[in-house]
Amino acid sequence: MPYWQFYLASWDPGPMWFVEVLLVLVAGYALVRRYGRAPRPVPQGAPGLAAIAGYTLALAASTFLWRLVVPTGLYVPVLGLPTPSHLPQYVSMFVLGTLAFRHGWFDALSRRAGRLGFAVAAACSLVLLPVRFATQGVPSELAAATWEAVFAVGITIGLLVTFRERLNRQGPRGRFLSDQAYTVYFIHPVVLVGLSYAFSALHAAAIVKFAVVAVLALPLCWGLAYLVRSLPGAKRVL
């Protein structure tokens, strides 16, 4: 069907599935805060190695067991969830993110923890990815679940420390790009598909088409996002 017809008639949220999942998690958090007894935020030291390792193993195990019911590659058409097999990671890391903010873990993570996180992420990739692609069935799924958990935790810790220590300032250009980024996520499908369709008749290598569309799409997405956020009340939600 034509793109405009698909865009208007489809129930699938497309790349907005991420916002859909985030809204569900935020709504759950709001209910907990509204009707639960949330403790007051208390700054404390970051979790130790044993706690991080325990969480990582629990995440790997729960992901593996979850995928016995929700296999990798399953797609939910109406909800538009392309990766429901990753829900244990999404939910648990959302919870951990709220705890980390409330207890000051972002500031408490040491530089050594950041370096160790990168090292563990690299090591598990070298060990587990060959097993993931060289085997089938249960061994492959177990290797995949373990690699995803270890890599996600390691790379997250490493990036948090790196950005905190080295990339913690913004100039005017960086601030502008950051302010519009969330709106860009909302509008980029329309821009990208529209430009791709406009250049569909261009006879050139794929990398050339990619470069042409990218050069036009990047400023167009951020410029359009700026105009959208300039509408009355838009900045309250974008």
Order of alpha helices (4+ residues) and beta strands (2+ residues): alpha-alpha-alpha-alpha-alpha-alpha-alpha-alpha-alpha
